[in-house]
Amino acid sequence: METPTTPNAPSKPRASKRARWIGGVVALLGMLALGGLAWYLTHRGPAEGGPGGSGTRAAAGAGGGAAGQGAGGRGGRSGRGPAATVGVATAEKADLPVTLDALGTVTAAATTTVRPQVSGILQKVLFKEGQMVKAGQVLAQIDPRQFELQLMQASGQRERDEAQLENARLTLERYRTLLSQDSIARQDVDTQAALVKQLQGTVTTDRANEGTARLNLGYTKVVAPISGRVGLRVVDIGNLVGSSDAAGIAVITQLAPIDVEFAVPQDRVSELAPRAGDGAGGRMAALAYDRTRSTVLEKGEFYALDNQVDTQTGTVMAKARFANAGSSLFPSQFVNVRLELRTIKDAVVVPVTALRHGSSGDYVYVLQDGQTASLRPVKRGIATVDKVQIESGLAAGEQVITEGADRIKDGARVTLPSQRAGADGEHSGRSRREGRAGRNRGDAAAGAAASGASGAPAAVPDGATR
């Protein structure tokens, strides 16, 4: 007997397959949603408001709307751009020296080539090369024997002529006695008087010859005419030397005091000329620096100014004199010279980095109320290496911006480094608090989405099986 089949029997398997297929699709979509949410929470950037920002609001749905709006409002306020951090300095009063810098060459105050004044054989050399000598010190000895003989000959000639002169004078006295007795002719008396005068002239010549011979004998000792340092010896013992030798015996260079020659622009001559020479205003301090301008080699004073301008360079040569007691300066050495022309008392000075230049002139940024930069036109004066004088437009005690001025404009809000450090700490703490709140909201939203996604596919198969 056959079992009867109902019309609804074939439809049950088709409904069960459709329900399972729909449940699998829903489960797959739920898993994709969970994966996307997890990636979004872990990879979103700081521009989205940080933890607890707009992304958290999307995941949390309507339940997290109020918290998301609050976090988003804070993120919007922080996105307006922070104030520029600048460095400041205070304008102060100081004595500002007015100086003139130039490149100079050290020149000896005196240089002498020691030459013998008589000819003869060099017998002794009494100095060492490079030795410091004093004026009048014996440097060399020439064979003196021939000059001693010449002195003896001159002395004998003088003594002989003096004896003749004495005899002539005695004869003249006798003639005058006889003339008073009218016992001799006047002509004989006059002749004898002329002979006495002749012999007087001869004796005078003999004395001069004797002095010359004695002087030549003294020249056999070659002495230093000035104090200074002796150079390298150019002649040895046993050579015939004389006054015509171009090289001489040695060269002496005076090192104390010593001079530095330098060129000054012709525009500054009017300042230097009244103070040059022996005038009361000629005492200008001069400093000699090394080539790096970092070490002061010697201190001296302005000494002399040339009397004409070099037409090729437009400069005038000047000279400063230094004591050079420690021999820190050497002839022909290149140094940097700084003349202190005058000193400006109580000048308002700021760092050179604070002064800026524009199309309308010089200006500085003045810090007002500790947070606003105000552009202030000023008139600059004398400048040094690190300071510049402000003649007008700025008062002592005002704060000027020295760093970061290229990033601001007139009226811009600025922040000092100390203020910036405190603000960064506060912002960091607030960000950490908001991040923790955002993570909590994100976890709650993820849990809700996971519950919805896992529940949907479970309900469909149950209905299908039933």
KAJOFEN-V281201 format. One line per field, one symbol per residue. ss: DSSP state (a for helix, b for strand, c for the rest). phi: phi as a letter, one per 40 degrees, with the letter a starting at -180 (. if undefined). Layout:
ss: ???
phi: ???
This chain:
ss: ccccccccccaaaaaaaaaaaaaaaaaaaaaaaaaaaaaaaaaccaaacccccaaaaaaaaaaaaaaaaaaaaaaaaacccccbbbbbbbcbbbbbbbbbbbbbbbbbccbbbbcccccbbbbbbccccccbbccccbbbbbccaaaaaaaaaaaaaaaaaaaaaaaaaaaaaaaaaaaacccccaaaaaaaaaaaaaaaaaaaaaaaaaaaaaaaaaacbbbccccbbbcccccccccbbccccccccbbbbccccbbbbbbbbaaaaaaaaccccccaaaccbbbbbccccccbbbbbbbbbbccccbccccbbbbbbbbcccccccccccbbbbbbbbbbbbbbbbbbaaacbbbccbbbbbbbbcccbbbbbbcbbbbbcccbbbbbbccccccbbbbbcaaacccccbbbbaaaaaaaaaaaaaaaaaaaaaaaaaaaaaaaaaaaaaaaaaaaaaaaaac
phi: .cccbcccccccccccccccccccccccccccccccccccccbcccccggdgccccccccgccbccccccccccccccccgccccbbbabcbcacbccbbbacbbcbccabbccbccbcicccabbbbcgccbbcgccbabcdccccccccccccccccccccccccccccccccccccccfbaccccccccccccccccccccccccccccccccccccccbccbcibccccbabcgccbacccccgcabbbcbacbbbcabbccccccccdcbcgccccccbcbbbbcccfbbccabaacbabcbaccccbgbbcbabbbcfccfcbbdgccbbbbcccabccfccbbcccccbbbcchcabcbcbfgabcbcbcbbcbcbbcbbbcbcahabchccbcbbgccbbbcgccbbcdccccccccccccccccccccccccccccccccccccccccccccccccc
